[in-house]
Amino acid sequence: MGDDYESALEEKPLEFLASVANTGGSCDGQAIIPDGDRYRCWCSCGQWNVEASSQVEGLRLARLHTSTAGMP
Ligand SMILES: [Zn+2]
């Protein structure tokens, strides 16, 4: 736990950034990135960018975003 756990979390968003860098415009993926004592959350569509108090909360908000943004 501790440092190892946090560094693992920070690596994944970087991979995520690389994987969606050329697929902008749709909700292909969401990132929950630790930022101080909060989590910065954003979506590959570029239209969703919020802060969450925990990673679980961020994931919940991300699901909420994709479920509403995916509606025609
Ligand atoms: Zn989106």
N, CA, C, O and the ligand as a Tripos MOL2 file, in Angstrom:
@<TRIPOS>MOLECULE
protein
  289   287    73     0     0
PROTEIN
NO_CHARGES

@<TRIPOS>ATOM
      1 N           0.8540   -1.1890    0.0000 N.3       1 MET1
      2 CA          0.0000    0.0000    0.0000 C.3       1 MET1
      3 C           0.8910    1.2400    0.0000 C.2       1 MET1
      4 O           2.1080    1.1380   -0.1520 O.2       1 MET1
      5 N           0.3000    2.3680    0.1650 N.am      2 GLY2
      6 CA          1.0810    3.5970    0.2340 C.3       2 GLY2
      7 C           1.6200    4.0180   -1.1310 C.2       2 GLY2
      8 O           0.8730    4.1310   -2.1030 O.2       2 GLY2
      9 N           2.9100    4.2430   -1.1820 N.am      3 ASP3
     10 CA          3.5070    4.8100   -2.3880 C.3       3 ASP3
     11 C           3.3230    3.9280   -3.6200 C.2       3 ASP3
     12 O           3.0240    4.4310   -4.7030 O.2       3 ASP3
     13 N           3.4990    2.6160   -3.4620 N.am      4 ASP4
     14 CA          3.3630    1.7380   -4.6150 C.3       4 ASP4
     15 C           1.9640    1.8210   -5.2020 C.2       4 ASP4
     16 O           1.7900    1.8510   -6.4200 O.2       4 ASP4
     17 N           0.9900    1.8560   -4.3420 N.am      5 TYR5
     18 CA         -0.3940    1.9100   -4.7940 C.3       5 TYR5
     19 C          -0.6550    3.2030   -5.5710 C.2       5 TYR5
     20 O          -1.2910    3.1880   -6.6250 O.2       5 TYR5
     21 N          -0.1600    4.3090   -5.0430 N.am      6 GLU6
     22 CA         -0.4030    5.5950   -5.7040 C.3       6 GLU6
     23 C           0.3300    5.7040   -7.0330 C.2       6 GLU6
     24 O          -0.2220    6.2400   -7.9940 O.2       6 GLU6
     25 N           1.5550    5.2120   -7.1090 N.am      7 SER7
     26 CA          2.2880    5.3160   -8.3700 C.3       7 SER7
     27 C           1.6110    4.4630   -9.4430 C.2       7 SER7
     28 O           1.6330    4.8200  -10.6210 O.2       7 SER7
     29 N           1.0160    3.3530   -9.0500 N.am      8 ALA8
     30 CA          0.2990    2.5200  -10.0170 C.3       8 ALA8
     31 C          -0.8940    3.2840  -10.5810 C.2       8 ALA8
     32 O          -1.1880    3.1990  -11.7730 O.2       8 ALA8
     33 N          -1.5630    4.0160   -9.7340 N.am      9 LEU9
     34 CA         -2.7000    4.8020  -10.1930 C.3       9 LEU9
     35 C          -2.2620    5.8920  -11.1520 C.2       9 LEU9
     36 O          -2.9870    6.2280  -12.0880 O.2       9 LEU9
     37 N          -1.0860    6.4440  -10.9270 N.am     10 GLU10
     38 CA         -0.6420    7.5330  -11.7840 C.3      10 GLU10
     39 C          -0.1590    7.0360  -13.1400 C.2      10 GLU10
     40 O          -0.2010    7.7780  -14.1210 O.2      10 GLU10
     41 N           0.2950    5.8040  -13.2060 N.am     11 GLU11
     42 CA          0.7660    5.2780  -14.4830 C.3      11 GLU11
     43 C          -0.3800    4.9890  -15.4310 C.2      11 GLU11
     44 O          -0.2720    5.2380  -16.6320 O.2      11 GLU11
     45 N          -1.4650    4.4720  -14.9100 N.am     12 LYS12
     46 CA         -2.5770    4.0870  -15.7730 C.3      12 LYS12
     47 C          -3.1510    5.2450  -16.5800 C.2      12 LYS12
     48 O          -3.3850    5.0970  -17.7790 O.2      12 LYS12
     49 N          -3.3840    6.4030  -15.9440 N.am     13 PRO13
     50 CA         -3.9090    7.5250  -16.7450 C.3      13 PRO13
     51 C          -2.9910    7.9240  -17.8870 C.2      13 PRO13
     52 O          -3.4670    8.3600  -18.9350 O.2      13 PRO13
     53 N          -1.6830    7.7820  -17.7050 N.am     14 LEU14
     54 CA         -0.7620    8.1240  -18.7840 C.3      14 LEU14
     55 C          -0.9500    7.1820  -19.9570 C.2      14 LEU14
     56 O          -0.9430    7.6100  -21.1110 O.2      14 LEU14
     57 N          -1.1170    5.9060  -19.6680 N.am     15 GLU15
     58 CA         -1.3900    4.9540  -20.7380 C.3      15 GLU15
     59 C          -2.7190    5.2850  -21.3960 C.2      15 GLU15
     60 O          -2.8810    5.2070  -22.6140 O.2      15 GLU15
     61 N          -3.6600    5.6570  -20.5420 N.am     16 PHE16
     62 CA         -4.9690    6.0280  -21.0460 C.3      16 PHE16
     63 C          -4.8680    7.2230  -21.9820 C.2      16 PHE16
     64 O          -5.4660    7.2300  -23.0580 O.2      16 PHE16
     65 N          -4.1110    8.2310  -21.5690 N.am     17 LEU17
     66 CA         -3.9510    9.4270  -22.3930 C.3      17 LEU17
     67 C          -3.3980    9.0690  -23.7600 C.2      17 LEU17
     68 O          -3.8450    9.5980  -24.7780 O.2      17 LEU17
     69 N          -2.4240    8.1680  -23.7800 N.am     18 ALA18
     70 CA         -1.8150    7.7900  -25.0470 C.3      18 ALA18
     71 C          -2.8090    7.0270  -25.9130 C.2      18 ALA18
     72 O          -2.8230    7.1870  -27.1330 O.2      18 ALA18
     73 N          -3.6290    6.2090  -25.2950 N.am     19 SER19
     74 CA         -4.5190    5.3490  -26.0700 C.3      19 SER19
     75 C          -5.6930    6.1140  -26.6730 C.2      19 SER19
     76 O          -6.2470    5.6930  -27.6890 O.2      19 SER19
     77 N          -6.0720    7.2130  -26.0720 N.am     20 VAL20
     78 CA         -7.2310    7.9510  -26.5850 C.3      20 VAL20
     79 C          -6.8340    9.2770  -27.2290 C.2      20 VAL20
     80 O          -7.6960   10.0720  -27.6050 O.2      20 VAL20
     81 N          -5.5290    9.5140  -27.3550 N.am     21 ALA21
     82 CA         -5.0720   10.8130  -27.8470 C.3      21 ALA21
     83 C          -5.6220   11.1390  -29.2270 C.2      21 ALA21
     84 O          -5.8480   12.3050  -29.5480 O.2      21 ALA21
     85 N          -5.8360   10.1230  -30.0380 N.am     22 ASN22
     86 CA         -6.3080   10.3880  -31.3980 C.3      22 ASN22
     87 C          -7.7400    9.9030  -31.6160 C.2      22 ASN22
     88 O          -8.1370    9.6090  -32.7440 O.2      22 ASN22
     89 N          -8.5000    9.8220  -30.5470 N.am     23 THR23
     90 CA         -9.8880    9.3860  -30.6920 C.3      23 THR23
     91 C         -10.8210   10.3890  -30.0350 C.2      23 THR23
     92 O         -11.8660   10.0020  -29.5120 O.2      23 THR23
     93 N         -10.4730   11.6510  -30.0490 N.am     24 GLY24
     94 CA        -11.2680   12.6500  -29.3600 C.3      24 GLY24
     95 C         -12.6780   12.7670  -29.9150 C.2      24 GLY24
     96 O         -12.9400   12.4130  -31.0640 O.2      24 GLY24
     97 N         -13.5740   13.2660  -29.0860 N.am     25 GLY25
     98 CA        -14.9180   13.5400  -29.5620 C.3      25 GLY25
     99 C         -15.9660   12.5790  -29.0620 C.2      25 GLY25
    100 O         -17.1560   12.8880  -29.1230 O.2      25 GLY25
    101 N         -15.5620   11.4090  -28.5630 N.am     26 SER26
    102 CA        -16.5680   10.4920  -28.0480 C.3      26 SER26
    103 C         -16.1440    9.9730  -26.6790 C.2      26 SER26
    104 O         -14.9870   10.1150  -26.2810 O.2      26 SER26
    105 N         -17.0830    9.3730  -25.9670 N.am     27 CYS27
    106 CA        -16.8180    8.9210  -24.6080 C.3      27 CYS27
    107 C         -16.1850    7.5330  -24.6260 C.2      27 CYS27
    108 O         -16.7630    6.5720  -24.1180 O.2      27 CYS27
    109 N         -14.9980    7.4330  -25.2120 N.am     28 ASP28
    110 CA        -14.3320    6.1380  -25.2960 C.3      28 ASP28
    111 C         -13.6960    5.7310  -23.9810 C.2      28 ASP28
    112 O         -13.5450    4.5410  -23.7040 O.2      28 ASP28
    113 N         -13.3160    6.7220  -23.1580 N.am     29 GLY29
    114 CA        -12.6780    6.3770  -21.8940 C.3      29 GLY29
    115 C         -12.6870    7.5510  -20.9420 C.2      29 GLY29
    116 O         -12.7870    8.7100  -21.3440 O.2      29 GLY29
    117 N         -12.5810    7.2180  -19.6730 N.am     30 GLN30
    118 CA        -12.5510    8.2520  -18.6420 C.3      30 GLN30
    119 C         -11.3410    8.0280  -17.7480 C.2      30 GLN30
    120 O         -10.9580    6.8930  -17.4650 O.2      30 GLN30
    121 N         -10.7450    9.1330  -17.3090 N.am     31 ALA31
    122 CA         -9.5840    9.0500  -16.4280 C.3      31 ALA31
    123 C          -9.9450    9.6020  -15.0550 C.2      31 ALA31
    124 O         -10.6080   10.6320  -14.9320 O.2      31 ALA31
    125 N          -9.4910    8.8870  -14.0250 N.am     32 ILE32
    126 CA         -9.6470    9.3580  -12.6460 C.3      32 ILE32
    127 C          -8.2270    9.5420  -12.1100 C.2      32 ILE32
    128 O          -7.5760    8.5660  -11.7390 O.2      32 ILE32
    129 N          -7.7470   10.7730  -12.0680 N.am     33 ILE33
    130 CA         -6.3470   11.0310  -11.7670 C.3      33 ILE33
    131 C          -6.1970   11.6820  -10.3990 C.2      33 ILE33
    132 O          -6.7950   12.7290  -10.1490 O.2      33 ILE33
    133 N          -5.4010   11.0760   -9.4960 N.am     34 PRO34
    134 CA         -5.1630   11.6740   -8.1790 C.3      34 PRO34
    135 C          -4.5550   13.0650   -8.3230 C.2      34 PRO34
    136 O          -3.6010   13.2630   -9.0760 O.2      34 PRO34
    137 N          -5.1150   14.0220   -7.5950 N.am     35 ASP35
    138 CA         -4.6180   15.3990   -7.6510 C.3      35 ASP35
    139 C          -4.6940   15.9760   -6.2490 C.2      35 ASP35
    140 O          -5.7260   16.5160   -5.8520 O.2      35 ASP35
    141 N          -3.5960   15.8640   -5.4900 N.am     36 GLY36
    142 CA         -3.6290   16.2850   -4.0980 C.3      36 GLY36
    143 C          -4.5390   15.3670   -3.2980 C.2      36 GLY36
    144 O          -4.3800   14.1460   -3.3270 O.2      36 GLY36
    145 N          -5.4890   15.9510   -2.5880 N.am     37 ASP37
    146 CA         -6.4040   15.1330   -1.7910 C.3      37 ASP37
    147 C          -7.7120   14.8840   -2.5300 C.2      37 ASP37
    148 O          -8.6850   14.4180   -1.9360 O.2      37 ASP37
    149 N          -7.7390   15.1930   -3.8160 N.am     38 ARG38
    150 CA         -8.9430   14.9540   -4.6030 C.3      38 ARG38
    151 C          -8.5890   14.1530   -5.8480 C.2      38 ARG38
    152 O          -7.4310   13.7930   -6.0560 O.2      38 ARG38
    153 N          -9.5740   13.8810   -6.6560 N.am     39 TYR39
    154 CA         -9.3490   13.1880   -7.9150 C.3      39 TYR39
    155 C          -9.9260   14.0140   -9.0510 C.2      39 TYR39
    156 O         -11.0860   14.4240   -9.0220 O.2      39 TYR39
    157 N          -9.0980   14.2450  -10.0400 N.am     40 ARG40
    158 CA         -9.5410   14.9610  -11.2180 C.3      40 ARG40
    159 C         -10.0560   13.9470  -12.2330 C.2      40 ARG40
    160 O          -9.3630   12.9880  -12.5740 O.2      40 ARG40
    161 N         -11.2560   14.1650  -12.7030 N.am     41 CYS41
    162 CA        -11.9010   13.1930  -13.5750 C.3      41 CYS41
    163 C         -12.2090   13.8500  -14.9140 C.2      41 CYS41
    164 O         -12.7530   14.9530  -14.9680 O.2      41 CYS41
    165 N         -11.8570   13.1670  -15.9830 N.am     42 TRP42
    166 CA        -12.2130   13.7050  -17.2850 C.3      42 TRP42
    167 C         -12.4550   12.5910  -18.2840 C.2      42 TRP42
    168 O         -12.1020   11.4320  -18.0650 O.2      42 TRP42
    169 N         -13.0660   12.9810  -19.3830 N.am     43 CYS43
    170 CA        -13.5150   12.0220  -20.3840 C.3      43 CYS43
    171 C         -12.8430   12.3130  -21.7150 C.2      43 CYS43
    172 O         -12.4570   13.4490  -21.9880 O.2      43 CYS43
    173 N         -12.7050   11.2940  -22.5320 N.am     44 SER44
    174 CA        -12.0600   11.4580  -23.8320 C.3      44 SER44
    175 C         -12.8690   12.3500  -24.7670 C.2      44 SER44
    176 O         -12.3350   12.8250  -25.7700 O.2      44 SER44
    177 N         -14.1350   12.5860  -24.4670 N.am     45 CYS45
    178 CA        -14.9450   13.4630  -25.3180 C.3      45 CYS45
    179 C         -14.5420   14.9190  -25.1260 C.2      45 CYS45
    180 O         -14.8850   15.7710  -25.9460 O.2      45 CYS45
    181 N         -13.8120   15.2120  -24.0410 N.am     46 GLY46
    182 CA        -13.3440   16.5660  -23.8030 C.3      46 GLY46
    183 C         -14.4010   17.4900  -23.2370 C.2      46 GLY46
    184 O         -14.1410   18.6790  -23.0520 O.2      46 GLY46
    185 N         -15.5820   16.9750  -22.9570 N.am     47 GLN47
    186 CA        -16.6760   17.8170  -22.4850 C.3      47 GLN47
    187 C         -17.0450   17.5320  -21.0450 C.2      47 GLN47
    188 O         -18.0100   18.0910  -20.5240 O.2      47 GLN47
    189 N         -16.2890   16.6720  -20.4070 N.am     48 TRP48
    190 CA        -16.5920   16.3240  -19.0230 C.3      48 TRP48
    191 C         -15.3110   16.4020  -18.2240 C.2      48 TRP48
    192 O         -14.3470   15.6920  -18.5110 O.2      48 TRP48
    193 N         -15.2980   17.2680  -17.2160 N.am     49 ASN49
    194 CA        -14.0980   17.4760  -16.4070 C.3      49 ASN49
    195 C         -14.5430   17.9130  -15.0160 C.2      49 ASN49
    196 O         -14.9640   19.0540  -14.8270 O.2      49 ASN49
    197 N         -14.4510   17.0210  -14.0540 N.am     50 VAL50
    198 CA        -14.9350   17.3190  -12.7110 C.3      50 VAL50
    199 C         -13.9100   16.8580  -11.6820 C.2      50 VAL50
    200 O         -12.9180   16.2110  -12.0160 O.2      50 VAL50
    201 N         -14.1730   17.2060  -10.4170 N.am     51 GLU51
    202 CA        -13.3520   16.7120   -9.3270 C.3      51 GLU51
    203 C         -14.2050   15.8230   -8.4430 C.2      51 GLU51
    204 O         -15.3970   16.0670   -8.2580 O.2      51 GLU51
    205 N         -13.5760   14.7820   -7.8960 N.am     52 ALA52
    206 CA        -14.2680   13.8860   -6.9850 C.3      52 ALA52
    207 C         -13.4530   13.7550   -5.7060 C.2      52 ALA52
    208 O         -12.2390   13.9600   -5.7050 O.2      52 ALA52
    209 N         -14.1350   13.4100   -4.6180 N.am     53 SER53
    210 CA        -13.4510   13.2970   -3.3340 C.3      53 SER53
    211 C         -12.7740   11.9440   -3.1690 C.2      53 SER53
    212 O         -11.9470   11.7720   -2.2730 O.2      53 SER53
    213 N         -13.1160   10.9840   -4.0210 N.am     54 SER54
    214 CA        -12.4880    9.6670   -3.9500 C.3      54 SER54
    215 C         -12.5060    9.0270   -5.3340 C.2      54 SER54
    216 O         -13.2340    9.4640   -6.2250 O.2      54 SER54
    217 N         -11.7000    7.9920   -5.4960 N.am     55 GLN55
    218 CA        -11.6690    7.3240   -6.7980 C.3      55 GLN55
    219 C         -12.9990    6.6290   -7.0800 C.2      55 GLN55
    220 O         -13.4650    6.6080   -8.2200 O.2      55 GLN55
    221 N         -13.6020    6.0650   -6.0480 N.am     56 VAL56
    222 CA        -14.8910    5.4040   -6.2160 C.3      56 VAL56
    223 C         -15.9450    6.4120   -6.6830 C.2      56 VAL56
    224 O         -16.7450    6.1360   -7.5770 O.2      56 VAL56
    225 N         -15.9200    7.5850   -6.0520 N.am     57 GLU57
    226 CA        -16.8510    8.6270   -6.4530 C.3      57 GLU57
    227 C         -16.5910    9.0470   -7.9010 C.2      57 GLU57
    228 O         -17.5320    9.2620   -8.6660 O.2      57 GLU57
    229 N         -15.3410    9.1600   -8.2670 N.am     58 GLY58
    230 CA        -14.9960    9.5360   -9.6340 C.3      58 GLY58
    231 C         -15.5090    8.5170  -10.6420 C.2      58 GLY58
    232 O         -16.0330    8.8850  -11.6940 O.2      58 GLY58
    233 N         -15.3580    7.2470  -10.3210 N.am     59 LEU59
    234 CA        -15.8330    6.2010  -11.2180 C.3      59 LEU59
    235 C         -17.3530    6.2460  -11.3370 C.2      59 LEU59
    236 O         -17.9170    6.0090  -12.4060 O.2      59 LEU59
    237 N         -18.0000    6.5530  -10.2220 N.am     60 ARG60
    238 CA        -19.4620    6.6370  -10.2350 C.3      60 ARG60
    239 C         -19.9080    7.8000  -11.1300 C.2      60 ARG60
    240 O         -20.8360    7.6580  -11.9270 O.2      60 ARG60
    241 N         -19.2470    8.9340  -10.9910 N.am     61 LEU61
    242 CA        -19.5670   10.0930  -11.8130 C.3      61 LEU61
    243 C         -19.2810    9.8150  -13.2900 C.2      61 LEU61
    244 O         -20.0120   10.2670  -14.1710 O.2      61 LEU61
    245 N         -18.2050    9.0640  -13.5440 N.am     62 ALA62
    246 CA        -17.8550    8.7360  -14.9260 C.3      62 ALA62
    247 C         -18.9430    7.8680  -15.5560 C.2      62 ALA62
    248 O         -19.3230    8.0740  -16.7090 O.2      62 ALA62
    249 N         -19.4340    6.9060  -14.7960 N.am     63 ARG63
    250 CA        -20.5010    6.0570  -15.3260 C.3      63 ARG63
    251 C         -21.7530    6.8810  -15.5870 C.2      63 ARG63
    252 O         -22.4520    6.6850  -16.5820 O.2      63 ARG63
    253 N         -22.0200    7.8050  -14.6760 N.am     64 LEU64
    254 CA        -23.1790    8.6760  -14.8420 C.3      64 LEU64
    255 C         -23.0300    9.5010  -16.1170 C.2      64 LEU64
    256 O         -23.9820    9.6550  -16.8830 O.2      64 LEU64
    257 N         -21.8430   10.0220  -16.3350 N.am     65 HIS65
    258 CA        -21.5900   10.8430  -17.5240 C.3      65 HIS65
    259 C         -21.7850   10.0250  -18.7950 C.2      65 HIS65
    260 O         -22.4690   10.4760  -19.7140 O.2      65 HIS65
    261 N         -21.2040    8.8460  -18.8660 N.am     66 THR66
    262 CA        -21.2970    8.0580  -20.1010 C.3      66 THR66
    263 C         -22.7250    7.5660  -20.3330 C.2      66 THR66
    264 O         -23.1480    7.4090  -21.4780 O.2      66 THR66
    265 N         -23.4570    7.3240  -19.2690 N.am     67 SER67
    266 CA        -24.8280    6.8310  -19.4510 C.3      67 SER67
    267 C         -25.7330    7.9390  -19.9640 C.2      67 SER67
    268 O         -26.6880    7.6690  -20.6930 O.2      67 SER67
    269 N         -25.4470    9.1800  -19.5930 N.am     68 THR68
    270 CA        -26.2830   10.2820  -20.0880 C.3      68 THR68
    271 C         -25.7700   10.8010  -21.4190 C.2      68 THR68
    272 O         -26.5680   11.1310  -22.2960 O.2      68 THR68
    273 N         -24.4410   10.8840  -21.5930 N.am     69 ALA69
    274 CA        -23.8830   11.4120  -22.8380 C.3      69 ALA69
    275 C         -24.1070   10.4650  -23.9930 C.2      69 ALA69
    276 O         -24.1120   10.8900  -25.1480 O.2      69 ALA69
    277 N         -24.2920    9.1810  -23.7020 N.am     70 GLY70
    278 CA        -24.4750    8.2090  -24.7710 C.3      70 GLY70
    279 C         -25.8740    8.2160  -25.3650 C.2      70 GLY70
    280 O         -26.1230    7.5620  -26.3790 O.2      70 GLY70
    281 N         -26.7830    8.9440  -24.7470 N.am     71 MET71
    282 CA        -28.1560    8.9790  -25.2610 C.3      71 MET71
    283 C         -28.2270    9.8050  -26.5420 C.2      71 MET71
    284 O         -27.6140   10.8700  -26.6240 O.2      71 MET71
    285 N         -28.9500    9.3400  -27.5180 N.am     72 PRO72
    286 CA        -29.1010   10.0970  -28.7500 C.3      72 PRO72
    287 C         -29.9390   11.3590  -28.5590 C.2      72 PRO72
    288 O         -30.1570   12.1060  -29.5130 O.2      72 PRO72
    289 ZN        -17.6820   11.9450  -22.4110 Zn       73 ZN73
@<TRIPOS>BOND
     1     1     2 1
     2     2     3 1
     3     3     4 2
     4     3     5 am
     5     5     6 1
     6     6     7 1
     7     7     8 2
     8     7     9 am
     9     9    10 1
    10    10    11 1
    11    11    12 2
    12    11    13 am
    13    13    14 1
    14    14    15 1
    15    15    16 2
    16    15    17 am
    17    17    18 1
    18    18    19 1
    19    19    20 2
    20    19    21 am
    21    21    22 1
    22    22    23 1
    23    23    24 2
    24    23    25 am
    25    25    26 1
    26    26    27 1
    27    27    28 2
    28    27    29 am
    29    29    30 1
    30    30    31 1
    31    31    32 2
    32    31    33 am
    33    33    34 1
    34    34    35 1
    35    35    36 2
    36    35    37 am
    37    37    38 1
    38    38    39 1
    39    39    40 2
    40    39    41 am
    41    41    42 1
    42    42    43 1
    43    43    44 2
    44    43    45 am
    45    45    46 1
    46    46    47 1
    47    47    48 2
    48    47    49 am
    49    49    50 1
    50    50    51 1
    51    51    52 2
    52    51    53 am
    53    53    54 1
    54    54    55 1
    55    55    56 2
    56    55    57 am
    57    57    58 1
    58    58    59 1
    59    59    60 2
    60    59    61 am
    61    61    62 1
    62    62    63 1
    63    63    64 2
    64    63    65 am
    65    65    66 1
    66    66    67 1
    67    67    68 2
    68    67    69 am
    69    69    70 1
    70    70    71 1
    71    71    72 2
    72    71    73 am
    73    73    74 1
    74    74    75 1
    75    75    76 2
    76    75    77 am
    77    77    78 1
    78    78    79 1
    79    79    80 2
    80    79    81 am
    81    81    82 1
    82    82    83 1
    83    83    84 2
    84    83    85 am
    85    85    86 1
    86    86    87 1
    87    87    88 2
    88    87    89 am
    89    89    90 1
    90    90    91 1
    91    91    92 2
    92    91    93 am
    93    93    94 1
    94    94    95 1
    95    95    96 2
    96    95    97 am
    97    97    98 1
    98    98    99 1
    99    99   100 2
   100    99   101 am
   101   101   102 1
   102   102   103 1
   103   103   104 2
   104   103   105 am
   105   105   106 1
   106   106   107 1
   107   107   108 2
   108   107   109 am
   109   109   110 1
   110   110   111 1
   111   111   112 2
   112   111   113 am
   113   113   114 1
   114   114   115 1
   115   115   116 2
   116   115   117 am
   117   117   118 1
   118   118   119 1
   119   119   120 2
   120   119   121 am
   121   121   122 1
   122   122   123 1
   123   123   124 2
   124   123   125 am
   125   125   126 1
   126   126   127 1
   127   127   128 2
   128   127   129 am
   129   129   130 1
   130   130   131 1
   131   131   132 2
   132   131   133 am
   133   133   134 1
   134   134   135 1
   135   135   136 2
   136   135   137 am
   137   137   138 1
   138   138   139 1
   139   139   140 2
   140   139   141 am
   141   141   142 1
   142   142   143 1
   143   143   144 2
   144   143   145 am
   145   145   146 1
   146   146   147 1
   147   147   148 2
   148   147   149 am
   149   149   150 1
   150   150   151 1
   151   151   152 2
   152   151   153 am
   153   153   154 1
   154   154   155 1
   155   155   156 2
   156   155   157 am
   157   157   158 1
   158   158   159 1
   159   159   160 2
   160   159   161 am
   161   161   162 1
   162   162   163 1
   163   163   164 2
   164   163   165 am
   165   165   166 1
   166   166   167 1
   167   167   168 2
   168   167   169 am
   169   169   170 1
   170   170   171 1
   171   171   172 2
   172   171   173 am
   173   173   174 1
   174   174   175 1
   175   175   176 2
   176   175   177 am
   177   177   178 1
   178   178   179 1
   179   179   180 2
   180   179   181 am
   181   181   182 1
   182   182   183 1
   183   183   184 2
   184   183   185 am
   185   185   186 1
   186   186   187 1
   187   187   188 2
   188   187   189 am
   189   189   190 1
   190   190   191 1
   191   191   192 2
   192   191   193 am
   193   193   194 1
   194   194   195 1
   195   195   196 2
   196   195   197 am
   197   197   198 1
   198   198   199 1
   199   199   200 2
   200   199   201 am
   201   201   202 1
   202   202   203 1
   203   203   204 2
   204   203   205 am
   205   205   206 1
   206   206   207 1
   207   207   208 2
   208   207   209 am
   209   209   210 1
   210   210   211 1
   211   211   212 2
   212   211   213 am
   213   213   214 1
   214   214   215 1
   215   215   216 2
   216   215   217 am
   217   217   218 1
   218   218   219 1
   219   219   220 2
   220   219   221 am
   221   221   222 1
   222   222   223 1
   223   223   224 2
   224   223   225 am
   225   225   226 1
   226   226   227 1
   227   227   228 2
   228   227   229 am
   229   229   230 1
   230   230   231 1
   231   231   232 2
   232   231   233 am
   233   233   234 1
   234   234   235 1
   235   235   236 2
   236   235   237 am
   237   237   238 1
   238   238   239 1
   239   239   240 2
   240   239   241 am
   241   241   242 1
   242   242   243 1
   243   243   244 2
   244   243   245 am
   245   245   246 1
   246   246   247 1
   247   247   248 2
   248   247   249 am
   249   249   250 1
   250   250   251 1
   251   251   252 2
   252   251   253 am
   253   253   254 1
   254   254   255 1
   255   255   256 2
   256   255   257 am
   257   257   258 1
   258   258   259 1
   259   259   260 2
   260   259   261 am
   261   261   262 1
   262   262   263 1
   263   263   264 2
   264   263   265 am
   265   265   266 1
   266   266   267 1
   267   267   268 2
   268   267   269 am
   269   269   270 1
   270   270   271 1
   271   271   272 2
   272   271   273 am
   273   273   274 1
   274   274   275 1
   275   275   276 2
   276   275   277 am
   277   277   278 1
   278   278   279 1
   279   279   280 2
   280   279   281 am
   281   281   282 1
   282   282   283 1
   283   283   284 2
   284   283   285 am
   285   285   286 1
   286   286   287 1
   287   287   288 2
@<TRIPOS>SUBSTRUCTURE
     1 MET1         2 RESIDUE 1 A MET
     2 GLY2         6 RESIDUE 1 A GLY
     3 ASP3        10 RESIDUE 1 A ASP
     4 ASP4        14 RESIDUE 1 A ASP
     5 TYR5        18 RESIDUE 1 A TYR
     6 GLU6        22 RESIDUE 1 A GLU
     7 SER7        26 RESIDUE 1 A SER
     8 ALA8        30 RESIDUE 1 A ALA
     9 LEU9        34 RESIDUE 1 A LEU
    10 GLU10       38 RESIDUE 1 A GLU
    11 GLU11       42 RESIDUE 1 A GLU
    12 LYS12       46 RESIDUE 1 A LYS
    13 PRO13       50 RESIDUE 1 A PRO
    14 LEU14       54 RESIDUE 1 A LEU
    15 GLU15       58 RESIDUE 1 A GLU
    16 PHE16       62 RESIDUE 1 A PHE
    17 LEU17       66 RESIDUE 1 A LEU
    18 ALA18       70 RESIDUE 1 A ALA
    19 SER19       74 RESIDUE 1 A SER
    20 VAL20       78 RESIDUE 1 A VAL
    21 ALA21       82 RESIDUE 1 A ALA
    22 ASN22       86 RESIDUE 1 A ASN
    23 THR23       90 RESIDUE 1 A THR
    24 GLY24       94 RESIDUE 1 A GLY
    25 GLY25       98 RESIDUE 1 A GLY
    26 SER26      102 RESIDUE 1 A SER
    27 CYS27      106 RESIDUE 1 A CYS
    28 ASP28      110 RESIDUE 1 A ASP
    29 GLY29      114 RESIDUE 1 A GLY
    30 GLN30      118 RESIDUE 1 A GLN
    31 ALA31      122 RESIDUE 1 A ALA
    32 ILE32      126 RESIDUE 1 A ILE
    33 ILE33      130 RESIDUE 1 A ILE
    34 PRO34      134 RESIDUE 1 A PRO
    35 ASP35      138 RESIDUE 1 A ASP
    36 GLY36      142 RESIDUE 1 A GLY
    37 ASP37      146 RESIDUE 1 A ASP
    38 ARG38      150 RESIDUE 1 A ARG
    39 TYR39      154 RESIDUE 1 A TYR
    40 ARG40      158 RESIDUE 1 A ARG
    41 CYS41      162 RESIDUE 1 A CYS
    42 TRP42      166 RESIDUE 1 A TRP
    43 CYS43      170 RESIDUE 1 A CYS
    44 SER44      174 RESIDUE 1 A SER
    45 CYS45      178 RESIDUE 1 A CYS
    46 GLY46      182 RESIDUE 1 A GLY
    47 GLN47      186 RESIDUE 1 A GLN
    48 TRP48      190 RESIDUE 1 A TRP
    49 ASN49      194 RESIDUE 1 A ASN
    50 VAL50      198 RESIDUE 1 A VAL
    51 GLU51      202 RESIDUE 1 A GLU
    52 ALA52      206 RESIDUE 1 A ALA
    53 SER53      210 RESIDUE 1 A SER
    54 SER54      214 RESIDUE 1 A SER
    55 GLN55      218 RESIDUE 1 A GLN
    56 VAL56      222 RESIDUE 1 A VAL
    57 GLU57      226 RESIDUE 1 A GLU
    58 GLY58      230 RESIDUE 1 A GLY
    59 LEU59      234 RESIDUE 1 A LEU
    60 ARG60      238 RESIDUE 1 A ARG
    61 LEU61      242 RESIDUE 1 A LEU
    62 ALA62      246 RESIDUE 1 A ALA
    63 ARG63      250 RESIDUE 1 A ARG
    64 LEU64      254 RESIDUE 1 A LEU
    65 HIS65      258 RESIDUE 1 A HIS
    66 THR66      262 RESIDUE 1 A THR
    67 SER67      266 RESIDUE 1 A SER
    68 THR68      270 RESIDUE 1 A THR
    69 ALA69      274 RESIDUE 1 A ALA
    70 GLY70      278 RESIDUE 1 A GLY
    71 MET71      282 RESIDUE 1 A MET
    72 PRO72      286 RESIDUE 1 A PRO
    73 ZN73       289 GROUP 0 **** ****
